[in-house]
Amino acid sequence: MSPPGGLMELLGVAAVVVDAEGRIVLWSPQAEELLGWTTEEALGRYAAQLLVADEHLHLVLNLFRRVMESGEGWEGVFRVRHKDGSTRLLEWRNMRLQDDLGGYYALGLATDRATLHRVERDLALSVRLVDQSPIGLAVLDTDLRYVSVNPALERLGRLPAGELLGRGIHETLHFGDADRLEAAMRSVLATGEPLVDRHVLGPLPPEAGERAWSLSLYRLDDPGGRVIGVAVSVVDVTDRHRAATEAERARHRLALVADASMRIGTTLDLEQTARELADVAVPDLADVAAVDVLDRILADPGAGPDRDRDEGDGDVLIRALAVTAAYPTVAVEAADRPGELARYGAGRLVTRCVRTAQPVRIDVLGPGDLRDIARDDRAAELLARAGVHSYLAVPLIARGEVLGALDLKRTRNQEPFSEDDVLLATEFASRAAVCIDNARWYRQQRETALLLQRSMLPEMPRHLVGLEAASRYQPARAGSEIGGDWFDVVPMDRERTALVVGDVMGSGINAATAMGRLRTATQTLTRLGLDPAVVLRHLDEITAGLDPYIATCIYAVYDPHRAQVCIANAGHLPPVLVRRGGTPRLLDLPPGAPLGVGAVGGTGLRSITVGIDPGDVLVLYTDGLVETRDQDIDTRLGTLTGLLHTADATLGETCDRLLRALRRPDTPDDVALLIARATG
């Protein structure tokens, strides 16, 4: 049995039964509360005498007689007397009753008129608000079955109230998680805590497409505090959700562009820049990304848009630079390996992209589209196995020239590429293209300078009297410019040999050119047979004309007949002398100013003579061998001399061992190393 309703309690309906004579035979507690008379005081009394004022007594008796004789009910309003002497305006419903013996009674139901009118007014207002509200509203009972639905919810759900009433949410909910929503409703019923503005995505009804809804849940209690159900409000917030989603996408795109600006172009290395572009695109934009460039732009950065290197009708030569995937996938096997050169036919999508300088997008790939992406049937099969379903290629354009393309594929990301994705990929590609263009121009300049520098380095003379020598030159690591380091071994008259190591401060092709001029001058001066200090003074004057360059230099002349070497130093690191069977030591030479610093006549340049016996070794080197950012120069020189304690089979092996032990991967300077051993 259900508990009593709260509305009756709120109205406080009083019940009074009188017999055919008009005496009170039944008196409810509500009647006592409403009129003040206790049951004992009311029972047996004539109702008219107890409750009705004298001036209304005749009217009430006539009404009573009519109800008892005709059996017709009567309803209306009239005043009755309260026990305290005041009168109350009550709303009455009167009717005749008959018992099993044929006797008649009169039942009167009464409630305070003001209370009744307030309830009626509140109820009417509530009904109007619910019916006319643009918000979908529903009331579910404690079993979570619909008991009331307003017209707005009927319109939202496109279901009439008749198909909702009496049914549960599992039978009618077409969006969201019905189990989770039911759990939320039961929590609201149990705790009384409302759930406000919970967003749910889904179609309502199913064929309406994706929409966003704001749901709020409130527990309903009657005036007596009894839980009677839960109220649900539903608001269509699709437009707001779409605007917020678009704003979030825009913020995400800006964040990705900002991240790309930080991550792309950190070096002037071409392959590294391509890998950075691919890494930025994965996984936010694509599941698999590849960066390809036209081979002709690597062969000749100044070739411009000339396509003479591309053979065939519409074919292009493409060199892969980078491939990145968000997870291990066979789609990577379908791509060209970085460094490989491949001929792309005119029908391939990448070819179309670089030919037209326009993005190529296929939202949903069809059965034949993979063949236009892959290099052959096997690669197409691998792409199909990987689940590639959407494709995008955007051109890499810098300074008006197409350099290549960024190739993007989606596998696990089920969304097809959109126009927004094209814009984002184009932004990535445009930023990366400038960096790639800078890197390829830098590579060309660096390779030219290295070629120039190597062409200026000497070939070791085939025959040296009383001396054997080995040398090595290593350019700066990738990402750094070439330097101006050099060495030379020059045969002289009287069977002497000049040993030279120098370093033009600075980098780039201009430094290499300055180095070449100094080396040529050194060779010319060497043939004059001058004292080492005199040679350096002349080089100082020459270097002063190479502004803004300065240089350091060690110049030594070995005389096998006198078993000695005459050395002068112009601001260079000291050579190492390793006596046969002795301890390596740095030669203490007179300090001299670097070449070209403006010291008149090479102030401080002096020669010293050191005895050299058969088996003694002299090691000349540039600062790129020993200088680092994390250790002081004395520590590094100590490491160098320590390494020379160990003898190798050949001087060339000693050169290689020193470079392996002392050369750092991130060293931004080149190295020249010259080792000579007296043979007697």
ROPAPA-645941 format. One line per field, with one value per residue (C-alpha): x, y, z; residue number from 0; chain; residue in one letter. Coordinates in steps of 0.1 Angstrom, whole numbers, plus 2048, in hexadecimal, padded with zeros to 3 digits. Each point is the difference from the previous one (the first is absolute). Layout:
% residues N
x <- [X/...]
y <- [Y/...]
z <- [Z/...]
torvex <- [NUM/...]
senu <- [A/...]
doke <- [A/...]
***
This chain:
% residues 680
x <- [800/80D/804/7E6/805/80F/7E7/7E4/816/808/7DB/7F7/7DE/7E8/7E5/7DF/7E3/7DD/7E1/7DE/7F8/81E/814/826/808/824/81B/823/820/803/7DE/80E/81F/7EC/7E3/80F/7E4/80C/7EF/7F0/7F3/7F2/7F0/7DA/7FD/7EA/818/7EC/7FF/825/80E/7E8/7F9/7DC/7FB/809/7EF/7E0/814/816/7E2/7EF/820/802/7DC/805/81E/7F0/7E0/80D/822/810/821/808/820/807/80F/7F2/80D/800/806/821/802/812/7E2/80E/7F3/812/7F9/800/7FC/7E6/7F6/7E0/7F0/7E7/80B/7EB/808/7F7/7E0/7F3/808/80D/81D/810/826/810/824/80F/821/80C/7F7/820/816/7EC/803/826/804/7EB/813/822/7F4/7F3/821/814/7EC/803/825/806/7E9/80E/824/819/814/7F7/7F2/7F6/7F7/809/7F3/815/801/80E/7E2/7F3/7E1/800/810/7FC/7FB/824/80E/7E7/80E/824/7FB/7E7/7EC/7DD/7FA/7EB/81F/814/7E8/804/821/823/81E/810/7E2/800/824/812/81F/81B/804/7DF/80F/815/7E2/7EA/81B/802/7DA/800/81B/7EB/7E2/815/814/7EA/81F/7F7/815/803/80B/80D/80A/7F7/808/7EA/7E3/7DD/7EE/81A/7FC/805/826/819/7F3/80A/7E8/802/7EE/7F7/7F0/7ED/7EE/7DB/7F2/7DD/7F8/803/823/7F7/815/7E9/818/81A/7FC/815/808/80F/80E/80E/823/80D/808/813/811/80B/80D/813/80E/80B/810/812/80B/80D/813/80E/80B/811/812/80B/80D/812/80F/80A/812/814/808/806/821/814/81F/80C/801/7E8/7F7/7FB/7E9/7EB/7FE/7F4/7E4/7F5/801/7EB/7E5/7FE/7E9/7EC/7FA/807/809/81C/814/81A/816/80B/814/807/822/809/7FE/81A/816/7FF/7EF/803/7EF/7DE/7E1/813/7F4/819/80D/7DE/7FE/7E1/7DF/7F6/817/814/81E/7F9/818/7F1/80D/7EB/7E4/7EF/7E3/7EC/803/811/7EE/807/7F6/824/80D/7EB/812/821/81D/811/81C/7F2/7FA/7E0/7EF/7DB/7E9/7E9/7E2/80C/7F0/821/80A/7E0/806/823/7F6/7E2/80E/7DE/7F5/7F1/7E6/7EC/7E8/7F6/817/7F0/80D/814/80D/81C/811/803/811/817/81F/7F4/7E6/812/802/7DB/7F8/814/7ED/7DF/80C/80A/7DC/809/7DE/807/81D/80E/81F/80A/81C/820/803/81C/807/7E8/810/7F1/81A/7EC/7E2/7F3/7EE/7E6/7EB/7E6/7FB/7F5/7F3/7DD/7F9/806/817/7EC/805/80D/81A/80B/805/814/815/806/80C/818/80C/806/814/814/806/813/815/806/809/819/80E/805/811/816/808/80A/815/810/808/80F/815/80B/809/814/810/80A/80D/817/80D/820/808/81B/822/80B/823/80C/824/803/7DC/7DF/7DE/7DB/7E3/7DB/7E6/7DC/7E6/7E8/7E3/7DF/7ED/820/812/822/81F/821/818/81C/821/81D/820/818/822/81C/824/81C/7E7/7ED/7DA/7E8/7E3/7E3/7DE/7EA/7DC/7EE/7E7/7DD/7EC/7F0/80C/811/815/809/80A/816/810/808/811/815/80A/80B/814/810/80B/80F/813/80C/812/814/810/7F8/801/7DF/7FB/806/7E7/7E6/807/7FA/7E0/7F5/802/7ED/7E5/7FC/7F4/7E5/7EB/7EC/812/81C/812/817/81D/81C/81D/81C/81E/810/825/80A/825/800/7E6/7EC/7E0/7FD/7DD/7ED/7DD/7E6/7E5/7FB/7FD/822/80B/807/823/801/824/807/7F9/7F9/7E2/7EC/803/7F3/81C/804/802/803/7DD/7F9/7E2/7E7/805/7EE/7F8/814/820/81A/819/7F3/80A/808/807/820/80F/80E/813/7F9/815/7EF/80E/7F5/7DF/7F5/7DD/7F2/7DB/7F0/7DA/7E5/7E9/7E3/811/802/7E9/7DD/7E6/800/825/81C/81C/81B/7EB/7FB/826/807/7E9/812/823/7F2/7F4/822/810/7F3/813/7EE/80D/7FD/7FD/7DF/7F2/80B/7ED/7E0/803/803/7E3/7EA/809/800/7E7/7DC/7E1/7F4/822/7F8/824/815/821/822/818/824/818/825/81A/826/810/824]
y <- [800/822/81A/81D/81B/821/816/7F4/807/822/809/7F2/7F3/7FC/7E5/804/7E7/809/7EA/807/815/816/7F3/7FB/7DB/801/81A/7FE/80C/818/80F/805/811/816/80A/7FB/7E9/7DF/7E0/7FD/824/7FB/7DD/800/826/80E/80B/81F/80D/7F8/80E/818/824/808/816/7E3/7E5/800/7FE/7E3/7EC/804/7F4/7E2/7F7/801/7EA/7E6/7FF/801/7EF/81B/80D/824/814/823/819/80C/80B/7EA/807/7F8/7F6/820/814/80A/7F5/7EE/801/7DC/7EE/7E4/7E1/7EF/7DF/7E7/7DE/7E1/7E3/7DB/805/81B/81D/821/815/820/802/822/805/822/812/823/814/815/7E1/7F0/81F/802/7DC/804/81F/7EF/7E2/814/814/7E0/7F0/81F/803/7DB/800/820/7FB/7FD/7E9/7DB/7F5/7DE/7F1/7DC/7EC/7EE/7E2/818/7FE/81E/80F/822/80F/824/809/80D/7DE/7F0/817/7F9/7DB/7FF/7E8/807/7FE/7E1/7ED/80C/7FE/7E0/7F7/800/812/7E0/7FE/824/80E/802/812/7FE/7E3/7F5/7EC/81D/818/7E8/7FE/826/801/7E7/813/820/7ED/7F2/81F/81D/810/80E/7F9/820/806/7DE/7FF/7E2/7FA/7EC/801/806/7EF/7E9/80D/825/7FE/80A/819/80D/800/80F/7EB/80A/7EA/80A/7EB/807/7FF/806/81A/7E4/7F8/7E0/7F8/7FE/7FF/813/81E/801/81F/7FC/81D/7FE/810/7F4/823/808/7DF/804/823/7F4/7E2/817/818/7E2/7F4/823/801/7DD/80A/81F/7EC/7E7/81C/810/7DE/7FB/822/7F4/7DD/805/80E/7FC/7F9/805/7DB/7F7/7DD/80C/81C/7E6/7E9/81D/808/7DC/7FE/81F/7F2/7DF/7F8/820/804/7DD/7DD/7FD/81D/801/81D/7FD/81A/803/7F3/81D/819/7EC/7FC/826/818/81B/7EC/811/7F0/7F0/7DC/7F3/7E7/7F0/7E5/7F3/811/80F/7EA/80F/7F4/800/7FA/7F5/813/7F4/7E8/800/7EC/804/7DB/7E1/7FA/7F0/821/80A/7E3/80D/822/806/7FD/821/807/7EB/80F/7F6/809/80A/7FC/81C/7ED/800/819/80D/808/813/813/80C/806/816/80E/7F9/7EA/7DE/7F2/7E0/7FF/7DC/7E9/7E9/7DE/80F/81E/7EE/7F7/826/804/7E2/7FA/7DD/7E5/7F2/822/806/7DE/80B/821/7EC/7E9/81E/80E/820/810/825/812/823/80E/825/810/80D/823/819/820/7F7/7DE/7DE/7EC/7E0/7F4/7F7/7DF/7F7/7E1/7F7/7DD/7FE/823/7F9/824/808/81E/820/823/80B/7E4/80D/822/7F3/7E9/81D/815/7E5/7FB/826/804/7E0/809/81F/7ED/7E4/81A/810/7DE/7F6/821/7FD/7DC/80C/81C/7E9/7E5/81A/80E/7DD/7F8/820/7F9/7DC/80C/817/7E6/7F0/7DD/7F1/801/7DE/803/813/7FE/7F4/805/7EE/812/7F9/819/801/81B/7FE/81B/80D/7E9/803/820/814/814/7F6/810/80D/7E5/7F4/7ED/7FD/7EC/812/7F1/81A/804/7ED/7E3/813/7FF/81B/7F5/818/800/81F/80B/81E/80B/801/7E8/7FD/802/822/7F1/7E3/819/813/7DF/7F8/822/7FC/7DC/80C/81C/7E7/7E9/81D/80E/7DC/7FD/81F/7EC/81B/7FD/7F4/821/814/7EB/807/826/800/7EC/819/81C/7EC/7F7/824/806/7E5/814/7F5/7DF/7F7/7DF/7EC/7EB/7E8/800/7E7/7F7/7DE/7FB/7DB/807/815/7EA/81F/813/826/80B/821/805/81B/7FC/7DB/7E3/7F1/7E1/7DF/7F1/7DA/7F5/7DC/7EC/820/814/816/825/821/815/821/818/826/80E/813/815/7F0/80A/81F/810/81F/7FA/813/7E9/7E2/80A/7E3/7E7/7EE/7DE/7E6/7E1/7DE/7E1/7E2/7DD/7E2/7F3/821/80B/824/805/820/806/81A/80A/7EB/7E1/80A/81D/7F9/813/7EB/7FC/819/7FF/7F4/7E1/7F9/805/7E8/7E6/805/7FA/7E3/7EF/804/7EA/7E3/7F9/7F3/7EC/81D/826/7FD/7E9/81A/81B/7EB/7F7/824/80B/7E4/808/826/809/807/7FA/823/811/820/803/7EE/7EF/7FE/7E7/7FA/7E7/7FD/7E7/803/7E2/80C]
z <- [800/7F7/81B/801/7E6/809/7EF/817/81E/7F2/7FC/822/7F4/81D/800/814/7FF/80E/803/7F2/81E/7FA/81E/7FC/800/7F2/804/7F1/80F/7E3/80A/823/7F2/7E9/817/823/80E/80E/7F7/822/7FD/7DD/801/807/7FA/7E5/7E5/7F7/824/805/7E0/7F0/80A/808/7E2/7E8/813/7EB/7DF/80D/80C/7DE/7EE/818/7FA/7DA/801/817/7EC/7DC/805/7EA/80C/806/7FF/80A/818/820/822/81E/825/810/824/809/7F4/7DE/7DF/7E4/7DB/7F4/7DF/805/7ED/80E/7F6/80E/80D/805/818/7FD/813/7E9/817/7F2/80B/7F2/7FA/7FF/7F4/807/7FC/806/7E1/801/801/7E4/7EA/806/7F7/7E0/7F7/805/7ED/7E3/7FE/801/7E4/7EA/806/7F8/7E2/7F0/80A/7E3/816/7FE/822/80D/821/808/81E/819/7E8/7E5/7EA/7EE/811/7EF/7E1/7F4/7DB/7FC/808/7E8/7E5/809/801/7E3/815/80D/825/7FB/7F5/81E/81E/814/7EF/80E/7F3/7F2/7E9/7F4/803/7DF/80B/81B/818/80D/81C/80C/7FE/813/81B/802/804/81C/811/7FE/80E/81D/809/7F5/7F1/7DD/7E2/7EB/7DC/7F8/7DB/7EB/7DB/7E9/7E8/80D/7EE/7F0/7DD/80B/7FE/81B/819/822/81E/822/81A/823/81B/81F/81A/806/824/80A/81B/81A/7F5/7EE/7E1/7E2/7E3/7EC/7E8/7E1/7EB/7DD/7EC/7DD/802/7DF/7F3/820/800/7DB/807/81F/7EC/7E3/819/810/7DE/7F8/821/7F9/7DD/80D/81A/7E5/7EA/81D/809/7DB/801/81D/7F4/7DA/7F5/81F/7EA/7DC/7FA/7E4/80C/824/7F5/7EB/81F/815/7E8/7FF/826/804/7E9/814/811/803/7DA/7F2/80A/7E6/7F1/7E5/7F3/7DC/7EC/7DB/7F8/7E9/81D/813/7E1/7F8/818/7E6/7E4/806/7F2/7E3/7FD/7E7/81A/802/7E5/7EF/7F9/822/815/81C/813/826/81C/821/81F/81D/809/823/80E/820/807/7EF/7DF/7DF/7F0/806/7EB/7E4/800/7EF/819/809/7E8/7E4/7DD/7EF/7DF/806/7E3/7F4/80F/824/817/80D/7DC/7FB/820/7F6/7DC/808/821/80F/81C/7F6/818/7FE/81E/7FD/7EB/7E7/7F5/7E3/812/813/7DF/7F9/822/801/7EB/7F5/806/81F/810/7F9/811/81E/802/7FE/81C/815/7FD/7ED/7FA/7FA/7EE/7FE/7EE/802/7ED/810/7F1/808/7EE/7E5/7F8/807/813/806/814/823/7FC/81B/806/81B/80C/825/7FF/7F2/7F6/7DB/7F8/801/7F1/822/7FE/7DE/80F/81D/7EA/7E9/81D/80B/7DD/7F9/820/7FA/7DB/809/818/7E7/7E6/817/809/7DB/7F8/81F/7F5/7DE/80E/819/7E6/7EA/81C/80A/7DD/7FE/821/7F8/7DE/813/819/7F5/7F5/815/7EE/7F5/80D/81F/80B/824/807/7FD/805/801/800/804/7F9/80D/7F8/81A/808/7ED/808/803/7E6/7F4/810/7F5/80E/7EA/801/7E8/7FB/7E8/7F6/801/7F4/812/806/81A/805/80B/816/802/813/800/808/7F1/81A/7F3/7EA/7DF/7DC/806/81C/7EA/7E5/818/80B/7DC/7FB/820/7F6/7DE/810/818/7E4/7EE/81E/809/7DF/809/81D/81A/826/80E/813/7E1/7EC/81B/7FF/7DB/805/81B/7E7/7E6/819/80A/7DC/804/819/813/803/817/803/816/7F3/80A/7E7/805/7EA/805/7F7/7FF/7FD/820/811/80B/7FA/7FF/80B/802/80E/7F8/81A/7FB/818/809/7EE/813/7FE/808/806/7F6/81F/813/80E/7E8/809/7F2/7F1/812/7E3/802/7FE/7E1/7F5/7E7/7DC/7F6/822/7F7/813/7EB/7F1/812/823/816/7E3/808/7F5/817/7F7/810/7FB/7EF/801/7EB/80E/80F/7F6/7FC/801/7F1/802/800/81D/7F2/80D/824/808/80F/813/81F/807/804/7E6/819/808/7DB/7F8/81D/7EF/7DF/80F/814/7E0/7F0/81A/7EB/7E0/7E1/7E3/7E8/803/7EE/81B/81A/7ED/7FF/824/80B/7EC/80E/824/7FE/7E6/80D/7EA/807/7F9/7EC/7F3/7E6/808/7EF/80F/7F4/811/7F5/80C/7FB/7EF/7FF]
torvex <- [0/1/2/3/4/5/6/7/8/9/10/11/12/13/14/15/16/17/18/19/20/21/22/23/24/25/26/27/28/29/30/31/32/33/34/35/36/37/38/39/40/41/42/43/44/45/46/47/48/49/50/51/52/53/54/55/56/57/58/59/60/61/62/63/64/65/66/67/68/69/70/71/72/73/74/75/76/77/78/79/80/81/82/83/84/85/86/87/88/89/90/91/92/93/94/95/96/97/98/99/100/101/102/103/104/105/106/107/108/109/110/111/112/113/114/115/116/117/118/119/120/121/122/123/124/125/126/127/128/129/130/131/132/133/134/135/136/137/138/139/140/141/142/143/144/145/146/147/148/149/150/151/152/153/154/155/156/157/158/159/160/161/162/163/164/165/166/167/168/169/170/171/172/173/174/175/176/177/178/179/180/181/182/183/184/185/186/187/188/189/190/191/192/193/194/195/196/197/198/199/200/201/202/203/204/205/206/207/208/209/210/211/212/213/214/215/216/217/218/219/220/221/222/223/224/225/226/227/228/229/230/231/232/233/234/235/236/237/238/239/240/241/242/243/244/245/246/247/248/249/250/251/252/253/254/255/256/257/258/259/260/261/262/263/264/265/266/267/268/269/270/271/272/273/274/275/276/277/278/279/280/281/282/283/284/285/286/287/288/289/290/291/292/293/294/295/296/297/298/299/300/301/302/303/304/305/306/307/308/309/310/311/312/313/314/315/316/317/318/319/320/321/322/323/324/325/326/327/328/329/330/331/332/333/334/335/336/337/338/339/340/341/342/343/344/345/346/347/348/349/350/351/352/353/354/355/356/357/358/359/360/361/362/363/364/365/366/367/368/369/370/371/372/373/374/375/376/377/378/379/380/381/382/383/384/385/386/387/388/389/390/391/392/393/394/395/396/397/398/399/400/401/402/403/404/405/406/407/408/409/410/411/412/413/414/415/416/417/418/419/420/421/422/423/424/425/426/427/428/429/430/431/432/433/434/435/436/437/438/439/440/441/442/443/444/445/446/447/448/449/450/451/452/453/454/455/456/457/458/459/460/461/462/463/464/465/466/467/468/469/470/471/472/473/474/475/476/477/478/479/480/481/482/483/484/485/486/487/488/489/490/491/492/493/494/495/496/497/498/499/500/501/502/503/504/505/506/507/508/509/510/511/512/513/514/515/516/517/518/519/520/521/522/523/524/525/526/527/528/529/530/531/532/533/534/535/536/537/538/539/540/541/542/543/544/545/546/547/548/549/550/551/552/553/554/555/556/557/558/559/560/561/562/563/564/565/566/567/568/569/570/571/572/573/574/575/576/577/578/579/580/581/582/583/584/585/586/587/588/589/590/591/592/593/594/595/596/597/598/599/600/601/602/603/604/605/606/607/608/609/610/611/612/613/614/615/616/617/618/619/620/621/622/623/624/625/626/627/628/629/630/631/632/633/634/635/636/637/638/639/640/641/642/643/644/645/646/647/648/649/650/651/652/653/654/655/656/657/658/659/660/661/662/663/664/665/666/667/668/669/670/671/672/673/674/675/676/677/678/679]
senu <- [A/A/A/A/A/A/A/A/A/A/A/A/A/A/A/A/A/A/A/A/A/A/A/A/A/A/A/A/A/A/A/A/A/A/A/A/A/A/A/A/A/A/A/A/A/A/A/A/A/A/A/A/A/A/A/A/A/A/A/A/A/A/A/A/A/A/A/A/A/A/A/A/A/A/A/A/A/A/A/A/A/A/A/A/A/A/A/A/A/A/A/A/A/A/A/A/A/A/A/A/A/A/A/A/A/A/A/A/A/A/A/A/A/A/A/A/A/A/A/A/A/A/A/A/A/A/A/A/A/A/A/A/A/A/A/A/A/A/A/A/A/A/A/A/A/A/A/A/A/A/A/A/A/A/A/A/A/A/A/A/A/A/A/A/A/A/A/A/A/A/A/A/A/A/A/A/A/A/A/A/A/A/A/A/A/A/A/A/A/A/A/A/A/A/A/A/A/A/A/A/A/A/A/A/A/A/A/A/A/A/A/A/A/A/A/A/A/A/A/A/A/A/A/A/A/A/A/A/A/A/A/A/A/A/A/A/A/A/A/A/A/A/A/A/A/A/A/A/A/A/A/A/A/A/A/A/A/A/A/A/A/A/A/A/A/A/A/A/A/A/A/A/A/A/A/A/A/A/A/A/A/A/A/A/A/A/A/A/A/A/A/A/A/A/A/A/A/A/A/A/A/A/A/A/A/A/A/A/A/A/A/A/A/A/A/A/A/A/A/A/A/A/A/A/A/A/A/A/A/A/A/A/A/A/A/A/A/A/A/A/A/A/A/A/A/A/A/A/A/A/A/A/A/A/A/A/A/A/A/A/A/A/A/A/A/A/A/A/A/A/A/A/A/A/A/A/A/A/A/A/A/A/A/A/A/A/A/A/A/A/A/A/A/A/A/A/A/A/A/A/A/A/A/A/A/A/A/A/A/A/A/A/A/A/A/A/A/A/A/A/A/A/A/A/A/A/A/A/A/A/A/A/A/A/A/A/A/A/A/A/A/A/A/A/A/A/A/A/A/A/A/A/A/A/A/A/A/A/A/A/A/A/A/A/A/A/A/A/A/A/A/A/A/A/A/A/A/A/A/A/A/A/A/A/A/A/A/A/A/A/A/A/A/A/A/A/A/A/A/A/A/A/A/A/A/A/A/A/A/A/A/A/A/A/A/A/A/A/A/A/A/A/A/A/A/A/A/A/A/A/A/A/A/A/A/A/A/A/A/A/A/A/A/A/A/A/A/A/A/A/A/A/A/A/A/A/A/A/A/A/A/A/A/A/A/A/A/A/A/A/A/A/A/A/A/A/A/A/A/A/A/A/A/A/A/A/A/A/A/A/A/A/A/A/A/A/A/A/A/A/A/A/A/A/A/A/A/A/A/A/A/A/A/A/A/A/A/A/A/A/A/A/A/A/A/A/A/A/A/A/A/A/A/A/A/A/A/A/A/A/A/A/A/A/A/A/A/A/A/A/A/A/A/A/A/A/A/A/A/A/A/A/A/A/A/A/A/A/A/A/A/A/A/A/A/A/A/A/A/A]
doke <- [M/S/P/P/G/G/L/M/E/L/L/G/V/A/A/V/V/V/D/A/E/G/R/I/V/L/W/S/P/Q/A/E/E/L/L/G/W/T/T/E/E/A/L/G/R/Y/A/A/Q/L/L/V/A/D/E/H/L/H/L/V/L/N/L/F/R/R/V/M/E/S/G/E/G/W/E/G/V/F/R/V/R/H/K/D/G/S/T/R/L/L/E/W/R/N/M/R/L/Q/D/D/L/G/G/Y/Y/A/L/G/L/A/T/D/R/A/T/L/H/R/V/E/R/D/L/A/L/S/V/R/L/V/D/Q/S/P/I/G/L/A/V/L/D/T/D/L/R/Y/V/S/V/N/P/A/L/E/R/L/G/R/L/P/A/G/E/L/L/G/R/G/I/H/E/T/L/H/F/G/D/A/D/R/L/E/A/A/M/R/S/V/L/A/T/G/E/P/L/V/D/R/H/V/L/G/P/L/P/P/E/A/G/E/R/A/W/S/L/S/L/Y/R/L/D/D/P/G/G/R/V/I/G/V/A/V/S/V/V/D/V/T/D/R/H/R/A/A/T/E/A/E/R/A/R/H/R/L/A/L/V/A/D/A/S/M/R/I/G/T/T/L/D/L/E/Q/T/A/R/E/L/A/D/V/A/V/P/D/L/A/D/V/A/A/V/D/V/L/D/R/I/L/A/D/P/G/A/G/P/D/R/D/R/D/E/G/D/G/D/V/L/I/R/A/L/A/V/T/A/A/Y/P/T/V/A/V/E/A/A/D/R/P/G/E/L/A/R/Y/G/A/G/R/L/V/T/R/C/V/R/T/A/Q/P/V/R/I/D/V/L/G/P/G/D/L/R/D/I/A/R/D/D/R/A/A/E/L/L/A/R/A/G/V/H/S/Y/L/A/V/P/L/I/A/R/G/E/V/L/G/A/L/D/L/K/R/T/R/N/Q/E/P/F/S/E/D/D/V/L/L/A/T/E/F/A/S/R/A/A/V/C/I/D/N/A/R/W/Y/R/Q/Q/R/E/T/A/L/L/L/Q/R/S/M/L/P/E/M/P/R/H/L/V/G/L/E/A/A/S/R/Y/Q/P/A/R/A/G/S/E/I/G/G/D/W/F/D/V/V/P/M/D/R/E/R/T/A/L/V/V/G/D/V/M/G/S/G/I/N/A/A/T/A/M/G/R/L/R/T/A/T/Q/T/L/T/R/L/G/L/D/P/A/V/V/L/R/H/L/D/E/I/T/A/G/L/D/P/Y/I/A/T/C/I/Y/A/V/Y/D/P/H/R/A/Q/V/C/I/A/N/A/G/H/L/P/P/V/L/V/R/R/G/G/T/P/R/L/L/D/L/P/P/G/A/P/L/G/V/G/A/V/G/G/T/G/L/R/S/I/T/V/G/I/D/P/G/D/V/L/V/L/Y/T/D/G/L/V/E/T/R/D/Q/D/I/D/T/R/L/G/T/L/T/G/L/L/H/T/A/D/A/T/L/G/E/T/C/D/R/L/L/R/A/L/R/R/P/D/T/P/D/D/V/A/L/L/I/A/R/A/T/G]
***
